[in-house]
Amino acid sequence: MCSRYALQRLEPVSKTCVIVSPYFPPSTLAGVHRARHLAKHLPAAGWTPIVLCVDEAYHEERLDPGLVRLVPASTEVVKVSAVSPRLTRPFGLGEISLRSFVSLRRKLTCLLETRSVHAVLITGSPYYPMLLAAEVKQRFGVPVVLDFQDPWVSGWGATQPRISKTGLSHGLATALEPRALRGASFVTSVSDTQNAQMAARYPWFDRERMAAIPIGSDPEDFNALDSTDENIGSYELELGCIHLSYVGTIWPPVVPTIRVFLRAVAALRSKYPKLYDRLRLNFVGTTANPNDVAGFRVLALAEAAGVENIVREIPQRIPYLDALSILLRSDATLMLGSDEPHYTASKIYPYLMSGKPYLSVFHRASSAHEILTAAGGGVALAFSTGEELAALEEVICDGLHRLVTEPETLGKADSAVYMPFEARAIAERYAAIFERLLSERKKP
């Protein structure tokens, strides 16, 4: 039964948007941050958010309680149930938005029937809740914004064998993505390249109703490292060493960059053996899975390059505040991107906000490289082809030497460059989209 009493919340005075995000704190997965940032900063832009998510009791991944304290206590969070994965996995269905699809649809309908909702934002991955867009728009007349944090239909997925898990997922995405878009009033993704690829697939969708909005980061998150009473920084860094840290996932398109980087480290060992002995390379959260403690993705590559003795890898995704702590406690940071032009690497923003010098290697067309080059504060390198990437080995070696021995010559990152990507500014951009859609709805 759906009622205002059951929701236990008075009707808000300001304009309201529902943010559909199956994952939300205390989930530790990367997809929580779009909804988390908007939930915190939309009220200042005149919009009251209601977050619709799956109750953490139905999550399979290890949780991150520290993230909850970064969500304002005033945020309305509506949680739904999901079918137990024990019942669905025998049929190959473990994905949380599929297990909770009926519950999400029922509760979203409830909110739209009983509350004055002016806009709905559905963010993914997971992407299946985006299929609710058409019903929301047609039945309730409420505009829907679809937010693609990563491509649902990807070039990498298209290269996978059809009869494989990834190949089948790609085929399903190819069939379902256009159905979702037909119900959308507006589409956002994290890069112009991603939007251009989507526009090419669906020329019938108005390109003027697309915007590139990175996930960004919230500089206020770093304050929690001082105020929390938990043991933040439990991942110790070896004393007396020079620590260079990479915090984030490593997936197949990033592997070529990692290989070249590690070969450059081997070259550094030949040129500066004493310096090499003091180095420690930390790769943390490389699988993005909070439960995976054995899925090493870097160590074998380090062994192939002969530098495994200075590499430390933690495969499992660690709590968010621990990740920030590692950045702050490192001497410098590493940002290594994929060979995909659309790749934006939202993690570059907390890296920049940490104030640490960095070495980055991204595709030349990536917005990440453009932003890092403009911001300064590190060694920003780029490539366009596999040949250009391979040719960077010596340049990376020299860049590492400068990063470690002369970090003061790199200056500090210009905060004015990344200010438009702070969480507050991102929320203001979404509020502007909601206002546009609301004004269109009011026109006769």
C-alpha positions in Angstrom: 0.0 0.0 0.0 1.3 3.5 -0.9 0.3 6.5 1.1 1.7 9.8 2.3 1.6 8.4 5.8 3.6 5.4 4.8 6.3 7.6 3.4 6.5 9.6 6.7 7.5 12.8 5.1 5.6 16.1 4.7 5.2 17.6 1.3 8.3 19.8 0.6 7.8 23.4 -0.3 10.5 23.7 -2.9 10.7 21.9 -6.3 11.3 18.1 -5.9 13.3 15.6 -7.9 13.6 11.9 -7.4 17.1 10.5 -7.9 16.9 6.8 -8.8 20.3 5.2 -7.9 20.2 1.6 -6.8 23.5 2.1 -5.1 23.8 4.8 -2.4 25.9 5.1 0.8 26.8 2.9 2.6 27.4 1.1 -0.7 31.1 1.5 -1.4 30.7 1.2 -5.2 31.8 4.1 -7.4 28.3 4.7 -8.8 27.1 6.2 -5.5 28.9 9.5 -5.8 26.7 11.1 -8.5 23.6 10.7 -6.3 25.6 11.5 -3.1 26.8 14.8 -4.5 23.4 15.8 -5.8 21.6 14.8 -2.6 24.0 17.2 -0.7 24.1 20.2 -3.0 20.8 20.3 -4.9 18.9 22.0 -2.0 21.2 25.0 -2.3 20.2 25.2 -6.0 16.5 25.2 -5.1 15.7 21.5 -5.5 14.7 19.0 -2.8 16.0 15.6 -3.7 14.4 12.3 -2.8 16.9 9.4 -3.2 15.4 6.1 -4.3 17.8 3.2 -3.8 18.1 -0.4 -2.8 18.4 -1.2 0.9 22.0 -2.1 1.8 20.7 -5.3 3.4 20.3 -6.6 -0.2 23.8 -5.6 -1.4 26.4 -8.3 -1.9 29.5 -6.1 -1.6 31.2 -5.1 1.7 29.7 -1.8 2.9 31.4 1.6 3.6 29.7 3.1 6.8 32.1 6.1 6.6 30.3 7.3 3.4 27.0 7.7 5.3 28.4 10.6 7.3 29.0 12.5 4.1 25.3 12.5 3.4 23.4 15.3 5.1 21.0 14.0 7.8 18.2 16.0 6.2 18.4 14.0 2.9 15.3 11.9 2.3 16.3 8.4 1.3 13.7 5.8 0.3 15.0 2.3 0.3 13.5 -0.8 -1.4 13.9 -4.5 -1.2 15.4 -6.9 -3.7 15.2 -10.6 -4.5 17.9 -12.5 -2.7 20.9 -13.3 -5.0 20.8 -16.9 -3.7 17.6 -17.3 -5.7 18.6 -15.5 -8.8 22.2 -16.4 -9.4 21.4 -20.0 -10.4 19.7 -18.3 -13.4 22.6 -16.0 -14.1 20.9 -13.0 -12.6 22.8 -11.3 -9.8 22.7 -7.6 -10.9 21.1 -5.6 -8.2 18.8 -3.4 -10.4 17.3 -6.5 -12.0 16.8 -8.1 -8.5 15.1 -4.9 -7.3 13.4 -3.7 -10.6 9.9 -4.5 -9.5 10.4 -2.8 -6.1 12.0 0.3 -7.6 9.2 0.6 -10.1 6.5 0.2 -7.4 8.1 2.8 -5.1 8.8 5.3 -7.9 5.2 5.0 -8.9 4.2 5.6 -5.3 6.3 8.7 -5.1 4.9 10.1 -8.3 1.3 9.4 -7.2 1.6 10.9 -3.8 4.2 13.6 -4.0 4.6 16.7 -6.1 7.6 15.6 -8.2 8.9 17.9 -10.8 11.8 15.8 -12.3 13.3 12.3 -12.2 16.9 11.6 -12.6 18.0 7.9 -13.2 21.7 7.4 -12.9 23.7 4.3 -14.0 25.3 2.0 -13.9 23.4 -0.2 -13.3 21.3 0.9 -16.3 18.2 -1.2 -16.2 16.1 1.3 -14.1 16.4 3.6 -17.1 13.8 1.5 -18.8 11.3 3.1 -16.4 11.7 6.5 -18.2 9.0 6.0 -20.7 6.3 5.0 -18.2 7.2 8.0 -15.9 7.0 10.4 -18.8 3.9 9.0 -20.4 1.9 8.2 -17.3 2.8 11.1 -15.1 4.1 13.7 -17.5 7.2 14.1 -15.4 10.5 14.8 -17.3 13.2 12.2 -16.9 17.0 12.8 -17.1 19.1 9.7 -17.9 22.6 9.9 -16.6 25.2 7.6 -18.1 28.2 7.5 -15.8 29.8 5.0 -18.2 28.8 3.9 -21.7 26.0 1.2 -21.6 26.9 0.3 -25.2 30.6 0.4 -25.4 33.2 -0.1 -28.2 35.0 -2.6 -26.0 31.8 -4.6 -25.5 31.3 -4.8 -29.2 34.7 -6.6 -29.6 33.8 -9.4 -27.2 32.7 -12.8 -28.4 28.9 -13.0 -28.8 28.7 -16.2 -26.8 30.2 -14.9 -23.6 28.9 -13.0 -20.6 30.3 -9.7 -21.8 29.1 -10.4 -25.3 25.6 -11.2 -24.2 25.6 -8.1 -21.9 26.6 -6.0 -24.9 23.8 -7.4 -27.0 21.3 -6.8 -24.3 22.6 -3.2 -23.9 22.3 -2.6 -27.7 18.7 -3.7 -27.6 17.6 -1.9 -24.5 19.5 1.5 -24.6 17.3 2.9 -27.4 14.2 1.9 -25.6 15.4 3.8 -22.5 16.3 6.9 -24.6 12.9 7.1 -26.2 11.5 7.9 -22.7 14.2 10.5 -21.8 13.6 14.2 -21.8 17.4 14.8 -21.4 20.6 12.8 -21.3 23.8 13.4 -19.5 27.1 11.5 -19.6 30.5 12.2 -18.4 32.1 13.3 -21.7 31.3 15.0 -25.0 32.8 12.0 -26.8 30.4 9.7 -25.1 27.5 11.9 -26.0 28.7 12.1 -29.6 28.8 8.3 -29.9 25.3 8.1 -28.5 24.1 10.8 -30.9 25.6 8.8 -33.8 23.8 5.7 -32.7 20.4 7.5 -32.3 20.2 10.4 -34.7 16.6 10.8 -33.8 17.5 12.0 -30.3 17.8 15.8 -30.1 21.6 16.5 -29.7 20.6 19.8 -27.9 19.2 17.6 -25.1 22.5 16.1 -24.2 25.2 17.5 -21.8 28.6 16.3 -20.7 28.7 16.5 -16.9 31.6 14.7 -15.1 31.0 13.1 -11.7 33.4 15.7 -10.1 34.4 15.6 -6.5 33.5 17.4 -3.3 36.5 19.2 -1.6 34.5 19.1 1.7 35.0 15.3 1.8 38.6 15.8 2.9 37.4 17.5 6.0 36.0 14.2 7.2 39.5 12.9 7.5 40.0 15.4 10.3 36.6 15.1 12.0 36.0 11.4 11.9 36.6 9.3 15.0 37.3 6.1 13.0 40.7 4.8 12.2 41.0 6.4 8.8 44.3 5.5 7.1 44.4 1.9 8.2 46.3 1.0 5.0 49.8 1.7 6.1 52.5 3.1 3.8 56.0 1.8 4.4 58.1 4.3 6.4 61.2 5.8 4.8 60.1 5.2 1.2 58.8 7.5 -1.5 55.2 6.5 -2.2 53.5 6.9 -5.6 49.9 5.8 -5.4 47.2 4.9 -7.9 43.7 4.5 -6.4 41.0 3.0 -8.7 40.0 0.3 -11.0 42.1 -1.3 -13.7 40.2 -2.8 -16.5 41.4 -4.2 -19.9 41.6 -0.8 -21.9 43.9 0.5 -19.1 46.4 -2.4 -19.3 48.4 -1.1 -22.2 49.1 2.1 -20.3 50.0 0.2 -17.1 52.5 -2.0 -19.2 54.3 1.0 -20.6 54.4 2.8 -17.3 56.0 -0.3 -15.6 58.5 -0.6 -18.4 59.4 3.1 -17.7 59.8 2.2 -14.0 62.3 -0.6 -15.1 64.2 2.0 -17.1 64.3 4.3 -14.1 65.8 1.4 -12.1 68.6 1.1 -14.7 69.3 4.9 -14.7 68.8 5.6 -11.0 69.1 2.3 -9.0 69.4 4.0 -5.6 66.3 6.1 -6.2 64.4 3.0 -7.5 65.1 1.2 -4.2 63.4 3.9 -2.3 60.3 3.9 -4.5 57.0 2.1 -3.6 54.2 2.0 -6.1 50.8 1.4 -4.5 47.9 0.2 -6.7 44.7 0.2 -4.6 41.2 -0.9 -5.4 42.2 -2.3 -8.8 39.1 -4.6 -9.2 36.5 -2.1 -7.9 35.0 -5.1 -6.0 35.0 -4.6 -2.2 35.0 -8.4 -1.7 37.8 -9.3 -4.1 41.0 -9.8 -2.2 42.8 -12.1 -4.8 42.0 -10.6 -8.2 45.4 -9.0 -8.7 45.7 -7.1 -12.0 49.0 -5.3 -11.7 51.4 -7.8 -10.0 51.7 -10.0 -13.1 52.4 -7.0 -15.2 55.0 -5.8 -12.7 56.7 -9.2 -12.7 56.8 -9.1 -16.5 58.6 -5.8 -16.3 60.9 -7.0 -13.4 59.7 -4.3 -10.9 57.4 -6.4 -8.7 59.6 -5.8 -5.7 58.4 -2.2 -5.3 54.8 -2.8 -6.2 52.1 -3.2 -3.7 48.6 -4.1 -4.9 45.3 -4.2 -3.0 42.7 -5.6 -5.3 39.6 -4.9 -3.3 37.9 -1.5 -3.4 38.6 0.1 -0.1 36.4 2.6 1.9 36.2 6.0 0.3 37.8 7.9 3.2 40.7 5.4 3.3 41.2 6.1 -0.4 41.4 9.9 0.2 43.8 9.2 3.1 46.1 7.3 0.9 46.3 10.1 -1.6 47.1 12.6 1.2 49.7 10.4 2.7 51.5 9.6 -0.6 54.4 11.7 -1.9 52.9 11.8 -5.3 50.0 10.3 -7.2 49.6 8.3 -10.5 46.7 8.8 -12.9 46.9 6.2 -15.7 44.1 6.2 -18.2 42.7 3.9 -20.9 43.1 4.0 -24.7 39.5 5.2 -25.0 39.0 8.8 -26.1 35.8 9.1 -24.1 37.5 8.2 -20.8 37.2 11.0 -18.3 38.4 9.4 -15.1 36.4 11.3 -12.5 39.0 10.3 -9.9 41.2 13.0 -11.3 39.3 15.6 -9.3 40.1 14.2 -5.8 43.6 13.7 -7.0 43.9 17.4 -7.9 42.1 18.5 -4.7 44.6 16.5 -2.6 47.3 19.0 -3.6 49.8 16.2 -4.4 52.1 16.3 -7.4 51.2 13.7 -10.0 52.1 11.9 -13.2 49.3 11.3 -15.6 49.0 9.4 -18.9 45.8 9.7 -20.9 44.5 9.5 -24.4 45.0 12.9 -26.0 41.3 13.3 -26.8 40.3 12.6 -23.2 38.9 15.5 -21.3 41.0 14.3 -18.3 44.2 15.2 -20.1 42.8 18.6 -21.2 41.9 19.5 -17.6 45.1 18.2 -16.1 47.2 20.1 -18.6 45.3 23.3 -17.8 45.5 22.8 -14.1 49.2 22.1 -13.9 50.8 20.8 -10.7 52.2 17.6 -12.3 53.6 15.8 -15.3 50.7 15.4 -17.8 51.5 13.1 -20.8 49.2 12.0 -23.7 49.0 9.7 -26.6 46.7 9.1 -29.6 47.8 5.6 -30.8 49.3 2.5 -29.4 52.6 3.4 -31.1 52.6 6.9 -29.5 51.9 5.2 -26.1 54.8 2.8 -26.5 57.1 5.7 -27.4 56.3 7.4 -24.1 58.4 5.0 -22.1 61.5 7.2 -21.9 59.4 10.4 -21.4 57.5 8.7 -18.5 60.9 7.6 -17.0 62.1 11.2 -17.0 58.8 12.5 -15.7 59.0 10.1 -12.8 62.5 11.2 -12.0 61.3 14.9 -11.9 58.2 14.0 -9.9 60.3 12.3 -7.2 63.4 14.5 -7.1 62.1 18.0 -8.1 58.3 18.1 -7.2 58.6 21.8 -6.3 59.3 22.6 -9.9 55.8 21.4 -10.9 54.0 24.0 -9.0 50.5 23.6 -7.6 47.3 22.7 -9.4 45.2 25.8 -10.2 41.9 25.4 -8.3 40.2 27.7 -10.7 40.5 25.0 -13.4 38.8 22.3 -11.4 36.3 24.5 -9.6 33.6 23.9 -12.3 33.9 20.2 -11.5 33.3 20.5 -7.8 30.2 18.8 -6.5 28.4 22.1 -5.8 28.9 23.3 -9.4 27.8 20.0 -10.8 24.6 20.2 -8.8 23.9 23.6 -10.1 24.2 22.3 -13.7 21.6 19.6 -13.0 19.3 22.1 -11.3 19.5 24.2 -14.5 18.5 21.2 -16.6 15.6 20.5 -14.3 14.5 24.1 -14.5 14.6 24.0 -18.3 12.5 20.9 -18.4 10.1 22.3 -15.8 9.6 25.5 -17.8 8.9 23.4 -21.0 6.3 21.4 -19.0 4.5 24.5 -18.0 4.2 25.9 -21.5 0.7 25.5 -23.1 
